[in-house]
Every structure is written in structure tokens, then in C-alpha cells.
Amino acid sequence: MRRKGDPMKLGDGVEQAIHCVLLLSGLSQTGVLSAAALAEFHGVSPSYLLKHLQAMAGAGLLESVPGPKGGYRLAKPAEKITLLDVVLAVEGPQPAFRCAEIRQRGPSPVANHFFKTPCAVNAAMLKAEKAYRAELKKVTVADLGRAADPALGKAITTRSCAFFDLHERNRSTTPVKE
């Protein structure tokens, strides 16, 4: 989440969430990974990551499987999860820019009737937000799984498979629907 005074940016949780969803897309159909395993794989705080995993489960992107052998898995195919879905689950639906109408503050403000139309700054920022969201909506988790560099793709697959061998928990519950 953004703190007051920080430049406009997405929180670290967005990157963590996207990478977790990408990793989970490589599980077997009935496999799950614990939040602790996901945090270990990415070298991040388990408690911070858990908050984002729960948000994504609440948004219907992940399924949370309870119990000692539980964990997380995708709730729908990777082809149906967009970057926008993940960003909205973690950051919320509010625009990144929020107009505070500072043009109405300070000494000698102009008359109130000038403020009936939206602020040009706000309008421009919302237009940019719309374009940004449209681009995020075009990219799916499955798209991200297709590495442009074959050597990098092979290295990532090797790392993920080795990690799955140690940490994937298989469940006989219903797998993700296609």
C-alpha cells in the first residue's frame, strides 16, 4: 500500500502476488503450496504475503485449501487471470490517483462556480489510469509463463520443479476447472 508522501507506485505486494500466482500456475491439478513455502521461494515476509494471498482468495483468483496439508492453488485457469485481476485484488479498485481538489485551497481561491467541472489534472490522471488498466487486462498469467528468453524459461522451470518436488502438497479435492 502507498504511504502518504510516497510517489505514486504499486505496493510490493503486487509484485509478490503476481509472482505467487505465476508459480502456482505450474502446480499439478491437485497440488497446493503453503503460504510459508510461497514466502520462502520468493524470499519475502510470510505474514505480509499471507495478507495478499488471502485478498486474492477473496477475489476468487486463488483457492485456499484448509488443513495441515492445505495451502493455495489457482481458483481458475492461468489463461483467465489477468494482471489487472491481481492488482485489483491486492491494491483495491480505487484509482491510484485521488484528486484532493487542492485548487480550492490557499489564499485568494477563485470563485466556487469554477469548480463545477472536474479538475483537468484529475481528468488527465484518470484517463491515464484507464489506459494503464486496459493494458494490464490484456496480459494473463499464462502469457507471463511464456518466457521470451528460452534459456531463462528453462532456468525458471528447473528452479520451480525442484521447489515443487520439496514443497508441493497434493490434494485429491476438485482441481481447477478449465
N, C-alpha and C positions, 0 to 999 in steps of 0.2 A: 504494500500500500504506500501511497505517496505521503510524505510528511510535509507539513507547511514549510514553505521556503525552498523545497526541493524543486529542481527543474522538472518539467512535465516528462514523466517517464513511467513505463510499466514497472511494477514491483518485481523483485527477484523471484517471487512465487510463480509468475507467469512462465519464466524460463524453466524453472523446476517442474512445473506442471506439464508443460509441453514435452520435455524430455521423459518424464514418467509415462505419459500416455504413449509416446513413441516406443519406449521399452516394453510396456505392457502389450503393445500390438504384436510383439514377437512371441508371446506365450503360446503354449498349446491351447487347444479349445477349452480344456477344463482346468487349465493352470491358473494359479494366483500367486502374487508376490505380496509379502507383508510390507507394511509401511516402513518398518525398520530396514528391510532389505532394499527397498527403493531408495531410502535415505543413504544407506551405506554405498550403494552403487554410484550415486551422484555426489557423495561426499558433502551432504547437507544436513542441517539440523532435523532430526526426526519429528520433533514437536511442531516446528514451523511447517514442514512438509505435510504432516498429518492434517493440518488445518485446510490445506489446499486440496488434498485427496478427498477429504470429506465434502468440500464445496463441489468438487467435480462429481462425486457420487450423488449429491443432492440435485445437481443439474442433469442427471441421467447420462453422464458420459462414462462413469465408472460404476461397477457393481462392487459393493462391499460385502465380502463373504465372511460371516461371523465365525467365531470359534478359534480354538488353539491352532488349527491348521488353515485358518482363514487368511484373508488378505484382499487384494484388489485385482480386478481384471476389467477389460473394456466391457461396457454395457451394450455396445453396438459395434459393428464393423468399423475398422480404421478408415474406410472409404466414406463413412458417414459422419465423421468427427472432423470439424474444421478448426483452424487456428482461432477463428472468431469464437467458436463454442468454448474453447479453453480459456481464452482471455475473459470472456463474459462471466464464466463460472468463477474465475479467481478474482477478478477486479470488480465485477458487478456491471450492471448495464448503463450506469451513468456515463456521460461523455467525459473524456479526460480533461477537457477544458470546461470550467464552470465560471460563467460571467458573474462578477460581483457588482456590476454597474458602478465602477469607480468613477465613471464620467460624471456622476451626480454628486460627487464629494468635493471637498476643497473649498477655497474661498471663491466667491462670486460665480456659483454654478449658473448655467444657462437655464432658461425657463423650463418648467416641467413638461410643457406640451411637446418639447423636442424629444422626450423620452418615450413617446407612444410607439415609435417604431423600434425594432430591435437594433442593438448596437452593431455597427459594421464589423467590429473586431469579433464579436460573438458569432455573427453570421459567417464570417470567413473561417473561423476555427471549426464551427460545426460542419461546414462544407468539407473541410479537410478531414474531419473525423469520419464523415460519411464515406469518403474515398478510401481512407485507411481501413475501415471496417469492410468495405466491399472487397478489397484486396485480400484481407485475412479470410474472408468467407470463401475465396476461390481455392485455398490451399487446404488439403486434407492431411490427416496424419499418415495415410497411405502414401501420399505424394512425398512427404518428408522421408519416408523409409526408402525411397529410391535415390541413393546417393549418386551425385553427379560424377564423383571420382570413384571408379571401381575398386581401387586399392583401399581407399578409405572405407567404402562399403564392406569390403571383406574384413578389414580390421575391426570394424564395429560389430559385425556379425559374430566374429570369433570371440570378442570380449563378452558380448551378450550371451552367447550359447554357453560359454564356460560359467558365467554367473548363474544362468538358469539351471545348469547341472547341480549347482550347490544350493540354490535357494527357491526354485520353483516348487510350489506345493500343488499337487494335483487333486482336484475335487471331482467327484462324479456327478455333481449337480449340473443343471442345464447350462450348456455352453452359450456363448454369444450367438444371437440369431443373425442369419445372413439376409 
